[in-house]
Amino acid sequence: MGNYEDLQAKAIYLAKLVVEMTTAAGSGHPSSGAALTHIVTALMYRHMRYSPLDPWNLDADRLVLSEGHAVPIIYAAYADLGGAVGGSPESARRLTVEDLSSLRDIASVLDGHPNPSVGFPFFDAATGSLGQGLSVAAGLARAAKMDSSVRKVYCITGDGETREGQVWEAADFAMDYKLDNLRLFVSANGMGQSDYVSAQQSPERLEAKFKAAGWHARIIDGHNFAEIFDFLHSEADGPSVAVARTVKGWGVSEMQQIGYHGKPLEAEGAKKGIEELEKLRQSKNLPDGAALKILPPPPASKRYRTPRKSVSLGVPDFDKLLKGDSFAKTWTESRKISTRRAYGLALREAGAMDPSLVVLDGDVSNSTFSQYFKKSFPDRFVECRIAEQNMISVAVGLDAGGKLAVANTFGKFLERAYDQIELGLIGGSPLKLVGSHSGASLGPDGPSQMSLADIAYFRGMPNILVLIPADGISAFGLLELLLNHTGPAYMRTLRSDTAIIYGPDAVFEPGGSNRVAEGEEVILVAAGYMLHECLKVRSLLEKEGLKAGVIDAYSLPIQKGILTEILADRSRCVLVVEDNFAGGIGSEAAEYSAERGGARVKSMCLKRFPKSGRSASDTFAWLGISPKDIAREALGLARKK
Amino acid sequence: MGNYEDLQAKAIYLAKLVVEMTTAAGSGHPSSGAALTHIVTALMYRHMRYSPLDPWNLDADRLVLSEGHAVPIIYAAYADLGGAVGGSPESARRLTVEDLSSLRDIASVLDGHPNPSVGFPFFDAATGSLGQGLSVAAGLARAAKMDSSVRKVYCITGDGETREGQVWEAADFAMDYKLDNLRLFVSANGMGQSDYVSAQQSPERLEAKFKAAGWHARIIDGHNFAEIFDFLHSEADGPSVAVARTVKGWGVSEMQQIGYHGKPLEAEGAKKGIEELEKLRQSKNLPDGAALKILPPPPASKRYRTPRKSVSLGVPDFDKLLKGDSFAKTWTESRKISTRRAYGLALREAGAMDPSLVVLDGDVSNSTFSQYFKKSFPDRFVECRIAEQNMISVAVGLDAGGKLAVANTFGKFLERAYDQIELGLIGGSPLKLVGSHSGASLGPDGPSQMSLADIAYFRGMPNILVLIPADGISAFGLLELLLNHTGPAYMRTLRSDTAIIYGPDAVFEPGGSNRVAEGEEVILVAAGYMLHECLKVRSLLEKEGLKAGVIDAYSLPIQKGILTEILADRSRCVLVVEDNFAGGIGSEAAEYSAERGGARVKSMCLKRFPKSGRSASDTFAWLGISPKDIAREALGLARKK
């Protein structure tokens, strides 16, 4: 212990800052932060190789705080080190200890939970919803390995937090990719929020679980620097974890009670707590931690994100693209191709143009057709197996590690990771998501495999671009938009082969729409599979003497183009047709119109959960959205007008 | 082996049926089903105590097929046994072997994946999205224990499927509740969909992982009846698992190739496969499985779900309800109470009225205030720790086991389980969900804790009732609606204490709304926290000489009452205000109006991700939805009119 007097002193100083800043903010989790005092001090002042002035260096070591509520201890250390904050190197300034009192203030970079997007670039991703950080760390570690970087990645989780299954998905992933550049600390203080943690999350059980998963695992005293460094210096040919016994509220008796979770000390308690810490320092004859200048070792090298060039995919020549492919014959005979397959071919093209592109999948690459990319660029393909939560957070880590990550699975199974997606977006990740097998047109497999809530979910979120190709041409055009969009984007693809609708001159724009059939008496609006259904409906209506126009609403939110003109026009009569739940294109159109006193808008979508049918048509009829049903509704609408 | 000739013969017969029915359907997963041939035969014909004619008996043993795509093997056995199908005992009929050819037909009870809601009551829940069945089984097992039932619960998962973290959440849960009435088979055939499974899912590693989690675990030969029954008869004082080495496509060489996942045999291949199975039978001198009548042992007792009585919560007297409570003083002084606390008190009242009511929480009962129920009814409280996916699927199992389950956590953390929720609803579960700390009014804690996508997500789903109380009185009124609703329902509650708005005569109805302030020049529509903000806005507008009405849209979808009248009226001007993402009340109102050519509807909601602010007001101002922002918008709208 004698060797770590400077760190001991610094640790006590940081604990004081944690108490002060949370009391100043009137909220926060000082007790969880205090439990990490020695682990964070060891990492941020002595072990990690990085410069606090340059958090943008892709070769510097990184720390992911998965138990985000413990963040005040990181803020304290980073402020003491004068770390850079701000949105970019150009606008950066150094954080000061005085800044700590702005914790959780609306103008502060010190959010309640870690968040790089508000100007705290020490972090790579937002955390706070538990169990996600180890996956982010694994993504960072995998990106570092792809680039043969010296970077090492550290992660801290709570013990109660390891109850989240995603932690064990990440543990498996780290083994699959032999991430020996990844080290985890579990802060095992034994206290959850409402109660003590389960015996299933005891240090002994956690050590056994990690060992069973193949990790190097040991139990240490989380307040003993010798044990912390012994772990950090240990050899490991794969991922390793220290289950660190810690004291929640270390150093301050009042905070050590059960139930002292998301609760700062009152002014009087804070004063007493700081006195208690000061007494501890004096009893150990330690120097004043505030006055000590300790700097972490510098990084071994520097490397920065290179600005991406935009990708240009052009008009696909499927005859050429499918040369030698098992699907070539079907294509030649039918001239139909599924949007998922066209997307897969487009992704392969993009992979050749952009070396930063990495593709993730969850054991369904032969369904999503990300396998085209996988076969051409195996080193940039990341197989995440059947574990979607981990896949998304790994993608967030890959993005933060300098890559452009495109995550693939059935649209339905992305739903397992909606919280992970949202946390990624909160942190400013430009996640690119592609969900296949979307909508009730998936017929035979039934509702457990159909993505039905996706459009409503993604449409409502700020900044995210939603893209819905209906044919092979638009799959290329829309993947180009997805990859070139600076923010996050979601594209949904179809299982079934569909006819080509667009010619070589087709134009696709973010928020745009295209007229695919002329007609004014009623306007049918759809995307994806339902666009083809609407063309059938148009033929039915023609027989009834009604001329229906058909619009492809391939991109949300609606921003410009033909659809906005129609919706703003009070004399129009619009029928939106979707094979998903309410909240999608129908809502978007209704909102646009109702705000402007515009077109009459009727929305047809799923009013019941689907069941298996032998074909999409059977399932649609059962759901009341068959071409006949749609035509009947359209006729009714036109007559009302 | 000699002792199981009848079962061997039956197994071969069932494998033939699996091949036949999937070839007839033209889709499905015969290879995964065939891998389970012997396990399913052992369970359904010999070990499980149940009557195929009475799947409604709560004391009979149950089987949860977590790897839902393998379902044809269950259909085969159940048809051979003449099991009851249909929505209720009254409408039940016996499934026949001839029915199997209707697999995946729109009129069939044999969905592509297990689904009780289409008339297959052998199952308790829909499966098909992987990794969820063990949690459902654990919920069933816990319900059985609560009722001291003899019921035992069996579950089957795939090996690749155990990559899903939820499986390990369930493993911990089963240990916490010492579920010795729960047995799991893992079908370890080593093949995933796109590739072989990871070494992390090898039989040895799986055995080690389950042992590390405290389970009784062993590796067996999944095609050896002696080993299967040895496992089934083994003593266990907790949950136990057999990792069963199986052959994907057992009995039929063609199906045993990698890549033979979701793919039936062609007619010719099916013929050959059946011949191969027949040769196997003959080579072993086994009798004809089709002709053998084998019946499972009958259940030891019978017990059925009792019809629930509706709950009447009345008007709360908080002075009385809070007697002796630490919050009593604050209430007395402020006359404000958070909807989460009022809900907690209401839940405690309901608990006394309805003995079938069970409450789940994820280590935040002191935040959701489900702790009121927990303290009064500890035996009916189910602590799920920090593992929301498992919590939801356990709730589905508890419901299926005869309980009425109410699952609680932060609204944000329910998002982790959206796929589990949707699968529950697909299966017909009447899930009751309560999400606390909703909306951006959560200020200081920041966006990682705020439920912002919930309204858009739940609003779009068929049949689900969305409820948003704004004060203590409506929290009681709306919990009553939630509990008495026969289908699923979601209620969102607030962290902050809010003033009482409603008097003792308030009426709350599904799909209803209430006028809380008079005014006609512009109508402000909101719910929850934003209703209080709209009352502030109304005062601001009054100073500007504008009379604004305020409507509480406490229930979605909008079905009747004052709001529907206003929205249908073209002369009206409506401003909807929400502190969540787009897709909520604003979309609902716009859709209602746009369909009818009704009111002008403008929606204000979050156009960017929030950040921490010291107060809700700070965060709202940053988001552009402060009372001033809203008033400005309202004035603009009214002037336009």
Interface residues (C-beta under 8 A of the other chain):
Chain A: A25 G26 S27 G28 G68 R104 D105 I106 S108 D111 G112 H113 N115 S117 V118 A126 T127 G128 S129 L130 G131 G160 E161 R163 E164 G165 Q166 V167 W168 E169 D172 M175 D176 G192 Q193 S194 D195 V197 S198 A199 Q200 Q201 R205 A208 K209 K211 A212 A213 G214 G259 G262 D361 D363 V364 S365 N366 S367 Q371 E383 R385 I386 A387 Q389 N390 K412 F413 E415 R416 Y418 D419 Q420 E422 L423 L425 I426 P444 D445 G446 P447 S448 Q449 L452 A453 A456 Y457 R459 G460 M461 P462 N463 N580 F581 A582 G583 G584 G586 S587 A589 A590 E591 S593 A594 E595 G597 G598 A599 R600 V601 K602 S603 C605 L606 K607 R608 F609 K611 S612 G613 R614 D618 T619 A621 W622
Chain B: A25 G26 S27 G28 G68 R104 D105 I106 S108 D111 G112 H113 N115 S117 V118 A126 T127 G128 S129 L130 G131 G160 E161 R163 E164 G165 Q166 V167 W168 E169 D172 M175 D176 G192 Q193 S194 D195 V197 S198 A199 Q200 Q201 R205 A208 K209 K211 A212 A213 G214 G259 G262 D361 D363 V364 S365 N366 S367 Q371 E383 R385 I386 A387 Q389 N390 K412 F413 E415 R416 Y418 D419 Q420 E422 L423 L425 I426 P444 D445 G446 P447 S448 Q449 L452 A453 A456 Y457 R459 G460 M461 P462 N463 N580 F581 A582 G583 G584 G586 S587 A589 A590 E591 S593 A594 E595 G597 G598 A599 R600 V601 K602 S603 C605 L606 K607 R608 F609 K611 S612 G613 R614 D618 T619 A621 W622
